[in-house]
Amino acid sequence: MTNDELRIGMICPPDHEMFGGVAERLRKRGHAVEFLEPGVELPTDRLDALDLLVNKKVRWESLHALEYA
């Protein structure tokens, strides 16, 4: 990973119409993008590995992850 590369987590399906395109553009700019399954409690060690976390829809599990991040 370079100093400019961010590790970005997206809480949404990888085939999401909007976020899929956003992820592709971010990857072209050299960032690592990981899709995280919505509606699932995310382990803190997985969140700790990210620089940025975004989500599409507010769910309790996503709220906890965003609060932790």
Backbone hydrogen bonds, N-H to C=O, Kabsch-Sander energy under -0.5 kcal/mol:
donor,donor_aa,acceptor,acceptor_aa,energy
5,E,2,T,-0.6
8,I,6,L,-0.7
8,I,32,A,-3.2
9,G,52,L,-2.9
10,M,34,E,-2.7
11,I,9,G,-0.5
11,I,54,V,-2.9
12,C,10,M,-1.5
12,C,36,L,-1.0
16,H,13,P,-1.8
20,G,16,H,-2.2
21,G,17,E,-0.6
22,V,18,M,-1.8
23,A,19,F,-2.8
24,E,20,G,-1.9
25,R,21,G,-2.0
26,L,22,V,-2.4
27,R,23,A,-2.5
28,K,24,E,-2.0
29,R,25,R,-1.0
30,G,27,R,-1.8
31,H,26,L,-2.3
32,A,6,L,-2.2
33,V,31,H,-0.5
34,E,8,I,-2.8
36,L,10,M,-3.3
40,V,37,E,-1.0
46,R,43,P,-0.7
47,L,43,P,-1.6
48,D,44,T,-2.7
49,A,45,D,-0.7
50,L,47,L,-1.9
51,D,7,R,-3.3
52,L,7,R,-1.7
54,V,9,G,-2.6
56,K,11,I,-1.6
59,R,57,K,-0.6
63,L,59,R,-3.0
64,H,60,W,-2.3
65,A,61,E,-1.9
66,L,62,S,-3.1
67,E,63,L,-2.7
68,Y,64,H,-2.3
69,A,65,A,-2.6
